[in-house]
Structures are given as C-alpha cells and as structure tokens.
C-alpha cells in the first residue's frame, strides 16, 4: 500500500468518525429544553437514570 493511499484511508476514517459523532449528538435535545422535558415525561420513570431525574427536577419542575 502506498503512502498516499494510507493517508487517504486514514483521512476518510477520521472524517467518518467525526461525522457519525456529530450526527448522533445532534439527535438528542439539550438537557432542560422543553423538548427534553417532554421526551422524559413520556419515558417510563423506571428507565430514568439518577442524573435524568435530578435534571428533570431542576429544569422541568422548578
């Protein structure tokens, strides 16, 4: 494998990882937003994490 091909392959891999990371993080609403509160209200309370419960109390109830 030539040096140029190795560099191109590595570049494509890095860009793919960055794209996927951005796509996944863009899907979830910001903690404390109206959409986030609405989504959490629809989620079964038994599935909430301790952090979600604390954030819900802080941002959605008060």
C-alpha positions as CSV (number, residue, x, y, z in Angstrom):
1,X,0.0,0.0,0.0
2,X,1.4,3.4,-1.0
3,X,1.9,6.2,1.5
4,X,-0.8,8.3,-0.3
5,X,-3.3,5.5,-0.1
6,X,-2.6,5.0,3.6
7,X,-3.1,8.8,4.2
8,X,-6.3,8.8,2.2
9,X,-7.7,5.8,4.1
10,X,-6.9,7.3,7.4
11,X,-8.4,10.6,6.5
12,X,-11.6,9.0,5.3
13,X,-11.8,7.0,8.6
14,X,-11.3,10.1,10.8
15,X,-13.9,12.1,8.8
16,X,-16.3,9.2,9.1
17,X,-15.9,9.0,12.9
18,X,-16.3,12.8,13.2
19,X,-19.5,12.8,11.0
20,X,-21.1,9.9,13.0
21,X,-20.3,11.6,16.3
22,X,-21.9,14.9,15.1
23,X,-24.9,13.0,13.8
24,X,-25.5,11.1,17.0
25,X,-25.1,14.1,19.3
26,X,-27.4,16.3,17.2
27,X,-30.2,13.8,17.6
28,X,-30.8,14.3,21.4
29,X,-32.3,17.6,22.6
30,X,-30.5,19.8,25.1
31,X,-31.0,18.9,28.7
32,X,-33.6,21.2,30.2
33,X,-35.2,22.2,26.9
34,X,-39.0,21.9,26.5
35,X,-38.4,19.0,24.1
36,X,-36.1,17.2,26.5
37,X,-38.7,17.6,29.4
38,X,-41.5,16.4,27.1
39,X,-39.4,13.4,26.0
40,X,-38.6,12.5,29.6
41,X,-42.2,12.7,30.7
42,X,-43.0,10.1,28.0
43,X,-40.2,7.8,29.1
44,X,-41.1,5.3,31.8
45,X,-39.9,6.6,35.2
46,X,-38.3,3.2,35.9
47,X,-36.0,3.8,33.0
48,X,-34.7,7.2,34.1
49,X,-31.1,7.5,35.4
50,X,-30.3,9.3,38.6
51,X,-28.9,12.2,36.5
52,X,-32.0,12.4,34.4
53,X,-34.2,12.5,37.5
54,X,-32.1,15.3,39.0
55,X,-32.0,17.3,35.8
56,X,-35.8,16.8,35.4
57,X,-36.4,18.1,38.9
58,X,-34.1,21.0,38.3
59,X,-35.2,22.1,34.9
60,X,-38.8,20.9,34.4
61,X,-40.4,21.2,37.8
62,X,-38.9,24.3,39.3
